[in-house]
Amino acid sequence: MNSSKKFIVSHAPFWHNGSGVPERNYNAIIALIPAALMGLAYFGAAALGVMGFSIASAVGWELAFTKIAKRPNTVGDGHAALIGLVFALLLPATAPWWLVLTGTFVAVVIGKQIFGGIGSNPFHPAVLAVAILGVAWKSYFDFDAQLVNFSFSFPASEPLTTLKAFGPQAIESYSLGALFLGQQTGAIGATCGLAILIGGLYLILRGYIRWEIPLAFIVGLGATALVFNIIDPHSYAGPGFHLVTGYALLGAFFLATDDSSSPVNLVPMLIYGALGGIMTILIRNIGAYTDGTIFAILLINIVNPLVDKIRPQAIGKVA
């Protein structure tokens, strides 16, 4: 046999040829369309302006950085556009243009490109940007301010803010079904849980994300909220309320599942997702912030390299 025709292989890890990157990114954008449309329905032109400028500026920062750094132009893979859309959906519709521009710079340049580009970022770029901007300019993430600028059919304050300030008694008038369908104030793409769920299931069914992380995140969040509620129902809300408010569902399906900053094996994914849900409730219930999802995602991004070491032994490896 001619040795030149032999196909020589070895055990993992393998190099990926990258052919699926644009397809994955564009399908993620498609999956976010329902949430974006609900944001447009509630906030109108203001939300469209934030989303359009966020996507455009994210693509602009990507193009500018790759040109200055003399790297290949990666705008076509759709990742910068995806970062811009996700970042916009995490913002209030009242976000000023300079906040959007600063945020996309942090996300694309600091959160992604400085670490080496797509696949090398240890944190979800959009989450990192929201966390930094939320600490630096907290007042601009006041979702209750939107009640002054927009007319809603549900004249209520942002649910998590009400819970944090006045306790579970103040949220008894909220309907979980109405909250799930989007009748609440909040970020552009985080109000309608149904729209987020549709997009998340689309990605799972198409095989672009695994079901383990979203499920573990939801179970971790629900179980932790239930424990708090059982211990002291007069101080802590139940799991249903926490699941359909804030960034919880966006976190489960679109933030925690970022390819570069999440595990790839079964057990690590379950631990990673559950830890994200647990930390979200701990921050919400006993932390200083109203919604702990953003910081919970950053925390599990940090522990991801350690958690991902829990994996089956490679074939042929000597213990």
N, C-alpha and C positions, 0 to 999 in steps of 0.2 A: 504493500500500500504506500502511496505517495504521502510522505509525512507532511507536505505542504497543505494537504487537504484536511488534515486533522483539525477538529474544533476543540480547542483547549479552554476549559472553564475552571473556576475556583469558587469557593464558598463566599458568601456575602462578607463585607459590603461591596456593592457594585456602583459604577458611575451611571447616572441617568443621562440620557441624551438631550433632555430638556424639551422634547417635542410636544409634551403635553402641557407646558406652562401657560401659553396663551389661551388654550382651550379651557383650562381650569379657571383662569382669571375672568374670562368673558362669561363663563357660566355662573361664576359667583356674582358678577354684575347683574346678570339676568335674574338670579335668585333674589337679589335685593330690590328689584323693581316693584314688587307688591308693597313693600314697606315704604319705598320712595313715593309711590302713588298715593298712599294714605297720608303721608306727610304733606303732599301737594293738596290733597282734599281738605285738610284741616288748616294749613297755614298759607296756601295759595302762592302768590308770586314771590313772597319773601323766602319761602322754602326753596323755590326753584332757583332764585338768585344765589342762595347759599350753596346749593348743590352744584350748580353750573360753575360758579367761581371756584369752588373747592376742587372739582375735577380738573378744570383748566389750569389752575395754579399748581396742582400736584404734578400734572404732566409737564408744565413749564419748568418746575424745579428739577424734575428728572432729566429733561433735555439739557438744561443749563449745566447741571453737574456732570453728566456724562461727556459733554463737550469740553468743559474746563479740565476735567480729569483725563481726557483723551481715552475714554472708555467707549465700547460699542454702544450705539444708540439702542436703548431697550424700551423705548416708548411703545413700540408696536406690540409688546407682549401683554399689555393691558394691566400690568400690576400697579403702575402709578395711578391710572384711572380708577382702579379698584380702591386703592388707598384713599384717594380723594373722595370717592362716594361714601365709603365707610365713615371717614372722618366727618363728612357733612351730616350723615344720619345721626351722629352722636352729638351734634350741636343743636342749640335752640334756634328757631327760625329768626330770632332777633339778633343773632351774632353779627357784629360789624365786620366790614370787609378786611380790616387789618388783622383781626383775630383769625379769620379764615386763612389769610395769606401766611401769617406767622405759624399757624398750626400745620399747614401743608409743608412748610419748610422743615419744621421739626420732624414731621412724619417721614418725609421722603429723604431728606439729606442726613439728618441726625439718626433717625430711627432705622433707616435702611442702607443708604449708600455708604455712609462712613464705615459700616461693618462689613462692606464688601459687596453689597447689592442683594438681589433677590436670592433667598435661600440661606443667607448668612446672618440675618437679623435675629438676635436673641429675644427681642420683644416684638409684639404686634405694633407696627409703626403708628397706626391711628390711635391705638390705646395709649401709647407713650405720649403722643402729642396732646391728647385730651387730659391726661394726668398732669402734665407740666402746665398747660394753660389753665386747668382748673385750680391749681394751687396759686399760680401767678395772678390770675384775674377771676377769682371766684364769683364775683358779682355778675359776670357775663354769662354764667351758667345757672342763673336764677330763672328756672322755668316758670315760676309764678308771674314773672314780669310780662310773659306773653299774654296774660289775661287782659292787660291794659292795651296791647296792640292788636289783639284779634278778638272776634266775636264767636264764642262757642255756645253750643246748645247745652253744655254742661258747665254751669258757672261754679266750678269747684277748684280749689288750689291743687297743686301737684301732690298726688297721693302720699308719696314717701315723705315729703316735707311736712304734710299734715300729721302723719304718724309720728315723725320724729319730735314734733313740737307739742302735740297734744295727746298722744297715746292712742291705743286701739279704739277707745270710745268715740273718737272724732272721725273714724273712718267707717262707722257702722252703716252710714248711708250709701257707701260705695257698693255697687254691684260688681261682683267678680266677672260676670258675663259681659257687662258694659265695659269694664276696664280691658278685658281681653279683646274686645272689638274696637278699642281705640278711643273710648270716651274718657280721655284724661289728658292733661297737659304734660308735656315732656319734650324730649329730643325729637327732631324731625322724623327719624325712622324708628323710634322706640315705643311709640304709643300703641300701635295696633299689634297685639300678640299674634292674632290670626295670620296677618300678612307675613310676619317673621317666621311663623311655624311653616307656612306654605313654602317659603323660600328655603328654609332649612331642610325640609323633607325632600324638596327637589334636588338639593345637593347630595343628600344621602342616597336617594334612589338612583341618581346618575353616577354614584360612586366617587364623587369629588371630595367628600368628607366621610369619615367613619361615624357610625352611630354611637360608639362607645363614649366619646368625650361629651357630647350633648346630654346623653342619658345620665351619665355619672354626675355631670354638673347639676342637672335638675334634681336628681335623687339626693345629692349632697345638700343642695339648697333647701329642698323640701323637708328632709329629715332634721336638719339643724333648726329650721324655723319651727318645726313641730315640737321639738324638745323645749325650746324657749317658751312657746305658747302654752305647753302643758304645765311647765314650772310656774309661769306667771302670766295668765291670759289677760290680766289687766294692764300689763306693760308691753307685751309683745304680740304682734299680729301673727296670724296663721300662715301656713305655707302657700296657700292659694293666692293670697294677697301679694306676697313677696314675688311669686313667680310671674305675675302679670303686670308688675309695675317696674319702673326704672329700666335699666339696661339688661335685666336678667336674661330674657330670651335671646336678645342680640348677643349677649356674652356667651350663652350656651352654644349657639349654632354658628356664629360668624366671627367671634373674637377669640374664644378659647381654641378653636379648630385651625388657627393659622398654621400652615405647613411647617414654616421655619422654626416656630417657637413651641411646638407641641410634640409629644412622643409619637412613636410609630408602632409600638407593640401593645398587645392587649392589656396586660396588667398595668403597665405604666399609664396607659390612656385612662383606665378606670380610676387610678389613684389621682392622677392629674386633674381630671374632670371633677371628681368628688371634692378634692381639696379646694378647687375654685368655688364651688357652690357653698361649701362650709365657710370659707373666708368671706364670701359676700355677705352672709347673714351675720357673722361675727362683727364685721365692720359696721353694718347697718344697725345692729342692735346695741352694741356696746362701744362702737367707735365714734369718732367726731363727725364723720361724713354721712350725709343722707343716704347715698347709694354707694355701696362698697364694691360694685361689680368691676369698675375700672381698675382699682388698686388690687382687687383679688386676682384679676387676669395678669397683672404685672408680677405679682408674687408667684403665681404658678409658672409663669415664663421663666422666672429666676431659678426655680427648683427643677425645671424640666430636664436639664442635663443630668442631674442626680437621679431623678425618677426614671429616666429613660435607660439607665444602666441595668434596671431590672428586666432582663430579657433572657430568652432561652439560649443555652450554650451553642455556639456555632458548630456545625457538623465537622467532625474531624479535629476539633480543638482538644488538646490534652489539658486536663484539669491540673 
